[in-house]
Amino acid sequence: MLALLSVWFIVPFCGGILFIDQLNQVNFAGYPLGFWIAQQGSIYTFLLLILIYAVRMDRLDDKFGVSERDGEGRRQ
């Protein structure tokens, strides 16, 4: 959880604030990279973090026997 929260903080803060001048020297999809990270990259990062969190919590539920699946592995 701490690793996910760290990524959640570092990507927009470093990519969109601290290193924006250096990143803006590179273009991505027709826009400066620093601007793109601040506007779109952070959102994609957040969505990826949500997916990773959901998968890890699902595995943790399976490990401790509290998953929401029946005996055949289907969701209930």
Biopython code that builds the backbone (N, CA, C, O; Angstrom):
import numpy as np
from Bio.PDB.StructureBuilder import StructureBuilder

atoms = [
    (1, "MET", "N", (0.829, -1.184, 0.000)),
    (1, "MET", "CA", (0.000, 0.000, 0.000)),
    (1, "MET", "C", (0.877, 1.253, 0.000)),
    (1, "MET", "O", (0.581, 2.222, -0.699)),
    (2, "LEU", "N", (1.946, 1.231, 0.779)),
    (2, "LEU", "CA", (2.831, 2.387, 0.838)),
    (2, "LEU", "C", (3.497, 2.643, -0.515)),
    (2, "LEU", "O", (3.685, 3.795, -0.905)),
    (3, "ALA", "N", (3.850, 1.583, -1.226)),
    (3, "ALA", "CA", (4.452, 1.746, -2.553)),
    (3, "ALA", "C", (3.460, 2.387, -3.519)),
    (3, "ALA", "O", (3.837, 3.267, -4.293)),
    (4, "LEU", "N", (2.205, 1.963, -3.487)),
    (4, "LEU", "CA", (1.192, 2.542, -4.366)),
    (4, "LEU", "C", (0.948, 4.017, -4.032)),
    (4, "LEU", "O", (0.803, 4.846, -4.930)),
    (5, "LEU", "N", (0.906, 4.331, -2.754)),
    (5, "LEU", "CA", (0.721, 5.726, -2.349)),
    (5, "LEU", "C", (1.919, 6.582, -2.750)),
    (5, "LEU", "O", (1.764, 7.749, -3.111)),
    (6, "SER", "N", (3.110, 5.996, -2.684)),
    (6, "SER", "CA", (4.305, 6.730, -3.102)),
    (6, "SER", "C", (4.255, 7.056, -4.584)),
    (6, "SER", "O", (4.552, 8.183, -4.983)),
    (7, "VAL", "N", (3.883, 6.088, -5.398)),
    (7, "VAL", "CA", (3.761, 6.327, -6.834)),
    (7, "VAL", "C", (2.679, 7.367, -7.083)),
    (7, "VAL", "O", (2.846, 8.246, -7.928)),
    (8, "TRP", "N", (1.576, 7.276, -6.357)),
    (8, "TRP", "CA", (0.470, 8.216, -6.500)),
    (8, "TRP", "C", (0.932, 9.648, -6.235)),
    (8, "TRP", "O", (0.451, 10.582, -6.876)),
    (9, "PHE", "N", (1.857, 9.824, -5.301)),
    (9, "PHE", "CA", (2.371, 11.154, -4.991)),
    (9, "PHE", "C", (3.481, 11.587, -5.953)),
    (9, "PHE", "O", (3.497, 12.732, -6.405)),
    (10, "ILE", "N", (4.398, 10.687, -6.264)),
    (10, "ILE", "CA", (5.593, 11.046, -7.028)),
    (10, "ILE", "C", (5.287, 11.398, -8.478)),
    (10, "ILE", "O", (5.824, 12.378, -8.993)),
    (11, "VAL", "N", (4.446, 10.631, -9.145)),
    (11, "VAL", "CA", (4.205, 10.868, -10.577)),
    (11, "VAL", "C", (3.660, 12.273, -10.842)),
    (11, "VAL", "O", (4.266, 12.997, -11.633)),
    (12, "PRO", "N", (2.565, 12.697, -10.234)),
    (12, "PRO", "CA", (2.091, 14.046, -10.549)),
    (12, "PRO", "C", (2.976, 15.152, -9.966)),
    (12, "PRO", "O", (3.138, 16.202, -10.586)),
    (13, "PHE", "N", (3.545, 14.925, -8.786)),
    (13, "PHE", "CA", (4.345, 15.973, -8.160)),
    (13, "PHE", "C", (5.650, 16.192, -8.922)),
    (13, "PHE", "O", (5.996, 17.324, -9.257)),
    (14, "CYS", "N", (6.365, 15.111, -9.191)),
    (14, "CYS", "CA", (7.638, 15.249, -9.910)),
    (14, "CYS", "C", (7.420, 15.532, -11.392)),
    (14, "CYS", "O", (8.071, 16.408, -11.960)),
    (15, "GLY", "N", (6.506, 14.795, -12.020)),
    (15, "GLY", "CA", (6.280, 14.958, -13.449)),
    (15, "GLY", "C", (5.545, 16.220, -13.814)),
    (15, "GLY", "O", (5.766, 16.778, -14.890)),
    (16, "GLY", "N", (4.679, 16.681, -12.945)),
    (16, "GLY", "CA", (3.876, 17.846, -13.263)),
    (16, "GLY", "C", (4.340, 19.135, -12.619)),
    (16, "GLY", "O", (3.878, 20.211, -12.997)),
    (17, "ILE", "N", (5.259, 19.051, -11.637)),
    (17, "ILE", "CA", (5.693, 20.266, -10.945)),
    (17, "ILE", "C", (7.217, 20.407, -10.931)),
    (17, "ILE", "O", (7.754, 21.383, -11.454)),
    (18, "LEU", "N", (7.914, 19.433, -10.336)),
    (18, "LEU", "CA", (9.356, 19.580, -10.137)),
    (18, "LEU", "C", (10.166, 19.538, -11.430)),
    (18, "LEU", "O", (11.032, 20.388, -11.641)),
    (19, "PHE", "N", (9.901, 18.579, -12.282)),
    (19, "PHE", "CA", (10.713, 18.382, -13.483)),
    (19, "PHE", "C", (10.003, 18.813, -14.758)),
    (19, "PHE", "O", (10.328, 18.334, -15.844)),
    (20, "ILE", "N", (9.046, 19.706, -14.632)),
    (20, "ILE", "CA", (8.245, 20.074, -15.801)),
    (20, "ILE", "C", (9.077, 20.776, -16.873)),
    (20, "ILE", "O", (8.841, 20.558, -18.061)),
    (21, "ASP", "N", (10.035, 21.603, -16.490)),
    (21, "ASP", "CA", (10.846, 22.310, -17.493)),
    (21, "ASP", "C", (11.693, 21.333, -18.311)),
    (21, "ASP", "O", (11.812, 21.484, -19.527)),
    (22, "GLN", "N", (12.279, 20.340, -17.653)),
    (22, "GLN", "CA", (13.074, 19.342, -18.366)),
    (22, "GLN", "C", (12.192, 18.443, -19.233)),
    (22, "GLN", "O", (12.557, 18.111, -20.361)),
    (23, "LEU", "N", (11.039, 18.054, -18.706)),
    (23, "LEU", "CA", (10.152, 17.173, -19.460)),
    (23, "LEU", "C", (9.495, 17.891, -20.636)),
    (23, "LEU", "O", (9.174, 17.255, -21.640)),
    (24, "ASN", "N", (9.295, 19.174, -20.531)),
    (24, "ASN", "CA", (8.655, 19.920, -21.610)),
    (24, "ASN", "C", (9.539, 20.042, -22.849)),
    (24, "ASN", "O", (9.060, 20.464, -23.901)),
    (25, "GLN", "N", (10.794, 19.689, -22.747)),
    (25, "GLN", "CA", (11.685, 19.699, -23.906)),
    (25, "GLN", "C", (11.411, 18.516, -24.826)),
    (25, "GLN", "O", (11.880, 18.492, -25.964)),
    (26, "VAL", "N", (10.660, 17.542, -24.345)),
    (26, "VAL", "CA", (10.295, 16.350, -25.121)),
    (26, "VAL", "C", (8.811, 16.439, -25.462)),
    (26, "VAL", "O", (7.992, 16.775, -24.606)),
    (27, "ASN", "N", (8.467, 16.141, -26.707)),
    (27, "ASN", "CA", (7.061, 16.135, -27.115)),
    (27, "ASN", "C", (6.514, 14.718, -27.086)),
    (27, "ASN", "O", (7.197, 13.765, -27.459)),
    (28, "PHE", "N", (5.262, 14.594, -26.635)),
    (28, "PHE", "CA", (4.562, 13.318, -26.616)),
    (28, "PHE", "C", (3.151, 13.561, -27.127)),
    (28, "PHE", "O", (2.399, 14.339, -26.540)),
    (29, "ALA", "N", (2.798, 12.907, -28.205)),
    (29, "ALA", "CA", (1.477, 13.054, -28.826)),
    (29, "ALA", "C", (1.192, 14.512, -29.193)),
    (29, "ALA", "O", (0.048, 14.962, -29.130)),
    (30, "GLY", "N", (2.238, 15.244, -29.575)),
    (30, "GLY", "CA", (2.073, 16.615, -30.003)),
    (30, "GLY", "C", (2.060, 17.639, -28.878)),
    (30, "GLY", "O", (1.872, 18.828, -29.137)),
    (31, "TYR", "N", (2.252, 17.214, -27.652)),
    (31, "TYR", "CA", (2.238, 18.118, -26.507)),
    (31, "TYR", "C", (3.548, 17.968, -25.741)),
    (31, "TYR", "O", (4.175, 16.911, -25.801)),
    (32, "PRO", "N", (3.973, 19.007, -25.023)),
    (32, "PRO", "CA", (5.146, 18.869, -24.158)),
    (32, "PRO", "C", (4.897, 17.786, -23.107)),
    (32, "PRO", "O", (3.806, 17.707, -22.542)),
    (33, "LEU", "N", (5.899, 16.958, -22.845)),
    (33, "LEU", "CA", (5.732, 15.799, -21.960)),
    (33, "LEU", "C", (5.322, 16.204, -20.544)),
    (33, "LEU", "O", (4.477, 15.540, -19.944)),
    (34, "GLY", "N", (5.892, 17.264, -20.001)),
    (34, "GLY", "CA", (5.519, 17.704, -18.653)),
    (34, "GLY", "C", (4.051, 18.087, -18.574)),
    (34, "GLY", "O", (3.367, 17.748, -17.609)),
    (35, "PHE", "N", (3.572, 18.785, -19.578)),
    (35, "PHE", "CA", (2.152, 19.153, -19.634)),
    (35, "PHE", "C", (1.292, 17.905, -19.748)),
    (35, "PHE", "O", (0.265, 17.793, -19.078)),
    (36, "TRP", "N", (1.709, 16.959, -20.599)),
    (36, "TRP", "CA", (0.939, 15.733, -20.804)),
    (36, "TRP", "C", (0.852, 14.922, -19.514)),
    (36, "TRP", "O", (-0.213, 14.403, -19.180)),
    (37, "ILE", "N", (1.963, 14.811, -18.789)),
    (37, "ILE", "CA", (1.950, 14.062, -17.521)),
    (37, "ILE", "C", (1.024, 14.752, -16.518)),
    (37, "ILE", "O", (0.262, 14.089, -15.815)),
    (38, "ALA", "N", (1.091, 16.072, -16.453)),
    (38, "ALA", "CA", (0.253, 16.797, -15.500)),
    (38, "ALA", "C", (-1.226, 16.648, -15.829)),
    (38, "ALA", "O", (-2.055, 16.602, -14.920)),
    (39, "GLN", "N", (-1.573, 16.572, -17.116)),
    (39, "GLN", "CA", (-2.975, 16.528, -17.508)),
    (39, "GLN", "C", (-3.505, 15.106, -17.702)),
    (39, "GLN", "O", (-4.552, 14.761, -17.154)),
    (40, "GLN", "N", (-2.804, 14.288, -18.465)),
    (40, "GLN", "CA", (-3.312, 12.969, -18.817)),
    (40, "GLN", "C", (-2.541, 11.832, -18.142)),
    (40, "GLN", "O", (-3.141, 10.852, -17.699)),
    (41, "GLY", "N", (-1.238, 11.959, -18.065)),
    (41, "GLY", "CA", (-0.411, 10.883, -17.516)),
    (41, "GLY", "C", (-0.755, 10.550, -16.084)),
    (41, "GLY", "O", (-0.739, 9.383, -15.691)),
    (42, "SER", "N", (-1.065, 11.570, -15.300)),
    (42, "SER", "CA", (-1.443, 11.330, -13.906)),
    (42, "SER", "C", (-2.738, 10.531, -13.821)),
    (42, "SER", "O", (-2.864, 9.646, -12.975)),
    (43, "ILE", "N", (-3.689, 10.832, -14.677)),
    (43, "ILE", "CA", (-4.961, 10.107, -14.670)),
    (43, "ILE", "C", (-4.734, 8.648, -15.034)),
    (43, "ILE", "O", (-5.280, 7.754, -14.385)),
    (44, "TYR", "N", (-3.934, 8.398, -16.064)),
    (44, "TYR", "CA", (-3.631, 7.011, -16.451)),
    (44, "TYR", "C", (-2.887, 6.288, -15.335)),
    (44, "TYR", "O", (-3.126, 5.106, -15.086)),
    (45, "THR", "N", (-1.990, 6.995, -14.667)),
    (45, "THR", "CA", (-1.273, 6.398, -13.541)),
    (45, "THR", "C", (-2.244, 6.027, -12.426)),
    (45, "THR", "O", (-2.151, 4.939, -11.859)),
    (46, "PHE", "N", (-3.170, 6.920, -12.112)),
    (46, "PHE", "CA", (-4.150, 6.637, -11.060)),
    (46, "PHE", "C", (-5.006, 5.426, -11.414)),
    (46, "PHE", "O", (-5.269, 4.580, -10.559)),
    (47, "LEU", "N", (-5.437, 5.339, -12.662)),
    (47, "LEU", "CA", (-6.238, 4.182, -13.082)),
    (47, "LEU", "C", (-5.445, 2.882, -12.963)),
    (47, "LEU", "O", (-5.981, 1.861, -12.533)),
    (48, "LEU", "N", (-4.174, 2.921, -13.345)),
    (48, "LEU", "CA", (-3.322, 1.740, -13.218)),
    (48, "LEU", "C", (-3.137, 1.356, -11.749)),
    (48, "LEU", "O", (-3.160, 0.174, -11.406)),
    (49, "LEU", "N", (-2.957, 2.346, -10.893)),
    (49, "LEU", "CA", (-2.820, 2.069, -9.457)),
    (49, "LEU", "C", (-4.086, 1.457, -8.875)),
    (49, "LEU", "O", (-4.006, 0.567, -8.028)),
    (50, "ILE", "N", (-5.241, 1.915, -9.312)),
    (50, "ILE", "CA", (-6.507, 1.335, -8.849)),
    (50, "ILE", "C", (-6.612, -0.121, -9.281)),
    (50, "ILE", "O", (-7.038, -0.972, -8.499)),
    (51, "LEU", "N", (-6.228, -0.412, -10.515)),
    (51, "LEU", "CA", (-6.252, -1.795, -11.005)),
    (51, "LEU", "C", (-5.304, -2.677, -10.197)),
    (51, "LEU", "O", (-5.680, -3.771, -9.777)),
    (52, "ILE", "N", (-4.092, -2.212, -9.982)),
    (52, "ILE", "CA", (-3.112, -2.984, -9.193)),
    (52, "ILE", "C", (-3.634, -3.220, -7.783)),
    (52, "ILE", "O", (-3.515, -4.327, -7.259)),
    (53, "TYR", "N", (-4.209, -2.195, -7.164)),
    (53, "TYR", "CA", (-4.752, -2.327, -5.817)),
    (53, "TYR", "C", (-5.876, -3.362, -5.774)),
    (53, "TYR", "O", (-5.919, -4.195, -4.869)),
    (54, "ALA", "N", (-6.775, -3.312, -6.741)),
    (54, "ALA", "CA", (-7.897, -4.252, -6.756)),
    (54, "ALA", "C", (-7.416, -5.689, -6.921)),
    (54, "ALA", "O", (-7.919, -6.593, -6.254)),
    (55, "VAL", "N", (-6.449, -5.903, -7.801)),
    (55, "VAL", "CA", (-5.918, -7.263, -8.010)),
    (55, "VAL", "C", (-5.216, -7.754, -6.754)),
    (55, "VAL", "O", (-5.401, -8.903, -6.352)),
    (56, "ARG", "N", (-4.417, -6.903, -6.131)),
    (56, "ARG", "CA", (-3.701, -7.323, -4.918)),
    (56, "ARG", "C", (-4.656, -7.606, -3.756)),
    (56, "ARG", "O", (-4.442, -8.550, -2.996)),
    (57, "MET", "N", (-5.691, -6.806, -3.618)),
    (57, "MET", "CA", (-6.662, -7.049, -2.553)),
    (57, "MET", "C", (-7.463, -8.324, -2.820)),
    (57, "MET", "O", (-7.824, -9.038, -1.884)),
    (58, "ASP", "N", (-7.741, -8.609, -4.088)),
    (58, "ASP", "CA", (-8.438, -9.848, -4.444)),
    (58, "ASP", "C", (-7.582, -11.058, -4.076)),
    (58, "ASP", "O", (-8.089, -12.045, -3.544)),
    (59, "ARG", "N", (-6.300, -10.979, -4.358)),
    (59, "ARG", "CA", (-5.391, -12.075, -3.982)),
    (59, "ARG", "C", (-5.306, -12.225, -2.468)),
    (59, "ARG", "O", (-5.246, -13.341, -1.953)),
    (60, "LEU", "N", (-5.300, -11.105, -1.758)),
    (60, "LEU", "CA", (-5.258, -11.150, -0.302)),
    (60, "LEU", "C", (-6.536, -11.775, 0.262)),
    (60, "LEU", "O", (-6.477, -12.542, 1.223)),
    (61, "ASP", "N", (-7.678, -11.454, -0.326)),
    (61, "ASP", "CA", (-8.934, -12.084, 0.084)),
    (61, "ASP", "C", (-8.880, -13.591, -0.132)),
    (61, "ASP", "O", (-9.315, -14.360, 0.725)),
    (62, "ASP", "N", (-8.345, -14.016, -1.282)),
    (62, "ASP", "CA", (-8.215, -15.446, -1.557)),
    (62, "ASP", "C", (-7.304, -16.116, -0.543)),
    (62, "ASP", "O", (-7.591, -17.223, -0.086)),
    (63, "LYS", "N", (-6.225, -15.465, -0.191)),
    (63, "LYS", "CA", (-5.242, -16.033, 0.740)),
    (63, "LYS", "C", (-5.860, -16.298, 2.110)),
    (63, "LYS", "O", (-5.558, -17.308, 2.744)),
    (64, "PHE", "N", (-6.723, -15.393, 2.565)),
    (64, "PHE", "CA", (-7.305, -15.537, 3.891)),
    (64, "PHE", "C", (-8.711, -16.133, 3.873)),
    (64, "PHE", "O", (-9.393, -16.150, 4.898)),
    (65, "GLY", "N", (-9.143, -16.618, 2.714)),
    (65, "GLY", "CA", (-10.408, -17.334, 2.625)),
    (65, "GLY", "C", (-11.652, -16.481, 2.754)),
    (65, "GLY", "O", (-12.694, -16.975, 3.183)),
    (66, "VAL", "N", (-11.570, -15.236, 2.400)),
    (66, "VAL", "CA", (-12.741, -14.372, 2.486)),
    (66, "VAL", "C", (-13.133, -13.831, 1.108)),
    (66, "VAL", "O", (-13.763, -12.779, 0.998)),
    (67, "SER", "N", (-12.756, -14.557, 0.073)),
    (67, "SER", "CA", (-13.066, -14.088, -1.278)),
    (67, "SER", "C", (-14.553, -14.261, -1.561)),
    (67, "SER", "O", (-15.254, -15.003, -0.873)),
    (68, "GLU", "N", (-15.008, -13.569, -2.572)),
    (68, "GLU", "CA", (-16.417, -13.598, -2.944)),
    (68, "GLU", "C", (-16.619, -14.525, -4.129)),
    (68, "GLU", "O", (-17.264, -14.151, -5.109)),
    (69, "ARG", "N", (-16.069, -15.740, -4.047)),
    (69, "ARG", "CA", (-16.180, -16.707, -5.127)),
    (69, "ARG", "C", (-16.799, -17.994, -4.599)),
    (69, "ARG", "O", (-16.691, -18.319, -3.416)),
    (70, "ASP", "N", (-17.447, -18.711, -5.499)),
    (70, "ASP", "CA", (-17.978, -20.016, -5.117)),
    (70, "ASP", "C", (-16.879, -21.067, -5.301)),
    (70, "ASP", "O", (-15.736, -20.719, -5.598)),
    (71, "GLY", "N", (-17.208, -22.320, -5.133)),
    (71, "GLY", "CA", (-16.244, -23.411, -5.208)),
    (71, "GLY", "C", (-15.614, -23.584, -6.590)),
    (71, "GLY", "O", (-14.529, -24.155, -6.702)),
    (72, "GLU", "N", (-16.270, -23.107, -7.631)),
    (72, "GLU", "CA", (-15.748, -23.253, -8.990)),
    (72, "GLU", "C", (-14.958, -22.034, -9.438)),
    (72, "GLU", "O", (-14.532, -21.973, -10.591)),
    (73, "GLY", "N", (-14.754, -21.072, -8.565)),
    (73, "GLY", "CA", (-13.962, -19.905, -8.899)),
    (73, "GLY", "C", (-14.721, -18.744, -9.507)),
    (73, "GLY", "O", (-14.131, -17.735, -9.892)),
    (74, "ARG", "N", (-16.035, -18.894, -9.589)),
    (74, "ARG", "CA", (-16.848, -17.809, -10.154)),
    (74, "ARG", "C", (-17.223, -16.824, -9.067)),
    (74, "ARG", "O", (-17.363, -17.191, -7.900)),
    (75, "ARG", "N", (-17.382, -15.593, -9.452)),
    (75, "ARG", "CA", (-17.816, -14.568, -8.497)),
    (75, "ARG", "C", (-19.254, -14.820, -8.094)),
    (75, "ARG", "O", (-20.062, -15.266, -8.908)),
    (76, "GLN", "N", (-19.573, -14.542, -6.862)),
    (76, "GLN", "CA", (-20.941, -14.717, -6.362)),
    (76, "GLN", "C", (-21.706, -13.427, -6.488)),
    (76, "GLN", "O", (-22.879, -13.366, -6.120)),
]
sb = StructureBuilder()
sb.init_structure("model")
sb.init_model(0)
sb.init_chain("A")
sb.init_seg("    ")
for serial, (resi, resn, name, xyz) in enumerate(atoms, 1):
    if name == "N":
        sb.init_residue(resn, " ", resi, " ")
    sb.init_atom(name, np.array(xyz, "f"), 0.0, 1.0, " ", f" {name:<3s}", serial, name[0])
structure = sb.get_structure()
